[in-house]
Amino acid sequence: MQAAEFVSKAHDGVVDLPSEFQDWNGKPVRVILLEESSGAKSSDQAAANVWAKTSGAWQGDQLVREPQGEYEQRLELK
């Protein structure tokens, strides 16, 4: 399976293929549409927003870290 990504503008229910994909005409393809908003945020900004929205949001019992046990002594690598 080949995959390609490009930006296009849908019109009258049609998405035009860029010239470099014209050899795909007539072939069965799987299409996934992702709307690009005018104020699209980068993935870093989106991740920061998730942390900002969820930080301090836990409302259950106090979280307690259980004892971790003894540290395993491993053989030295050579």
C-alpha positions as CSV (number, residue, x, y, z in Angstrom):
1,M,0.0,0.0,0.0
2,Q,1.3,3.4,-0.9
3,A,0.4,6.5,1.1
4,A,0.5,10.2,0.1
5,E,-0.3,13.4,1.9
6,F,-1.2,16.7,0.3
7,V,-3.3,19.8,1.0
8,S,-6.3,20.5,-1.2
9,K,-9.5,22.3,-1.1
10,A,-12.7,20.4,-1.5
11,H,-15.3,21.8,-3.9
12,D,-18.7,20.4,-5.0
13,G,-17.8,17.1,-3.2
14,V,-14.6,16.7,-5.1
15,V,-10.9,16.8,-3.9
16,D,-8.5,17.5,-6.8
17,L,-5.3,15.4,-7.0
18,P,-2.1,17.4,-7.3
19,S,-0.3,16.9,-10.6
20,E,2.3,14.5,-9.1
21,F,-0.5,12.1,-8.3
22,Q,-2.3,12.1,-11.6
23,D,-1.2,8.5,-12.2
24,W,-3.6,7.6,-9.3
25,N,-6.6,8.6,-11.4
26,G,-9.0,5.6,-11.7
27,K,-7.3,3.6,-9.0
28,P,-9.2,2.6,-5.8
29,V,-8.0,4.7,-2.9
30,R,-8.8,5.1,0.8
31,V,-9.4,8.7,1.7
32,I,-9.2,10.3,5.2
33,L,-10.3,13.9,5.4
34,L,-8.8,16.1,8.1
35,E,-10.1,19.7,8.4
36,E,-7.4,22.3,8.8
37,S,-8.6,25.1,10.9
38,S,-7.2,28.6,10.2
39,G,-5.7,28.7,13.7
40,A,-4.1,25.3,13.6
41,K,-1.9,24.7,16.6
42,S,1.4,22.8,16.6
43,S,1.5,19.4,18.3
44,D,3.7,20.9,21.0
45,Q,1.1,23.6,21.8
46,A,-1.6,21.0,21.8
47,A,0.4,18.8,24.3
48,A,1.0,21.9,26.5
49,N,-2.7,22.6,26.5
50,V,-3.5,19.1,27.7
51,W,-1.2,19.5,30.6
52,A,-2.6,22.9,31.5
53,K,-6.2,21.5,31.4
54,T,-5.5,18.4,33.4
55,S,-2.8,19.6,35.9
56,G,-4.3,19.3,39.4
57,A,-7.6,17.9,38.2
58,W,-7.4,14.6,40.2
59,Q,-10.3,14.6,42.7
60,G,-10.0,11.1,44.1
61,D,-8.2,9.8,47.2
62,Q,-4.7,11.0,47.8
63,L,-2.2,9.2,45.6
64,V,0.4,7.3,47.6
65,R,3.6,5.8,46.1
66,E,4.0,2.3,47.5
67,P,7.5,1.1,48.7
68,Q,9.6,0.1,45.7
69,G,11.5,-2.7,47.4
70,E,15.2,-3.4,47.2
71,Y,17.3,-2.3,44.3
72,E,18.5,-5.3,42.3
73,Q,22.3,-5.6,42.1
74,R,23.2,-6.5,38.5
75,L,26.4,-7.9,37.2
76,E,28.8,-5.4,35.5
77,L,28.8,-5.4,31.8
78,K,32.1,-6.0,30.1
